[in-house]
């Protein structure tokens, strides 16, 4: 068995990067939520335009799905991939139940992100995109793809060596799958009548 499969360095490093970015986005959203609670009319730093803003999202019921602000979920749960990434780099080995639990958590995060994307675009009370939310989605999507393949190649999902080997070969395709997923989000925004690509380019330049 190759060193890459015994110690998945690239996957571990990605988990660390993704968790730092995701936690930072959740932290910024939490700060904006606190500002909004103190002054509902405050000009939030994330309110870039009519379409790109977080104020509307934070003040909606979708922004507090479990009865408290969604960013608190991110502040809490992004610590899990950080722990796993650091542990993997240190050579840790986890039992199957641990990987199944971690996979379930990543799947929940992905499903939640997909739901929030749809709500942001198509819910009658929203129709806007939050920049910090988009940053979170941008790392959640590839983390899901990479984790599903990793749990296949490390034997969590199957003991079939041929299937494990195929998952190993598919790992380099995660960036392409991620780009396709991003393109789907842009397409959904266009179908909604929102020029997402133009807004994002405008933010950068």
C-alpha positions, 0 to 999 in steps of 0.5 A: 500500500502506498504512503499516500493511502496510508497517510493521505497528506493532500486530503489532510492538508485540505481539511485543515485549509477548509476548516480554517476558511469555513470557521473564518466565514462563520466567525464573520457571520457571527459578528455581523449577526451581533451587529444586526441584533444591536442595530437592525439598520446598521450597514454590514460589511457583507452588504456589497450590493442588492444581490450580494449581502448577508443582512437579509439572510441573517434576519430570515428564518432560514438563517436560524433554522435550529432556533439560533443563528446558523453561524454558530453551527459553523463555529462549532462544527468546523473544528471537526475537520481541523482535528481530523486533518491535523491527526491524519498528518500526525499519523493517526488511524481512526476506527470505522465507526469514527469515519462513518460518524465523520462522513455523516457529519460532512454529508449533513454539512453538504446537504445543509449547504445545498438547501441554503443555496436553494433557499438563498436563490429561490425563497420568496423572502430572500433572492440574495447571496451572502458572501460569507455563506458563499465562502463556506459553500466553496469549501464545503462542496469539495470537502464532501466530494473528497471525504466520500472518496476517501472513505471509499478508498480507506475501506470505510464504505467497502472492503472491495480493493478494486473499488478502493483503487477506483476511488483513489484514482478519482481523488485528483478529479475532485477539483473538476467536480467542484468546478462543475458544482460551482457552475451549477450554482451560477446556472441556478442564479442565472435562471433566477435572473441573478447575475451572480458571475457578474456580481462576483467579478465586480467584487474582485475587481 
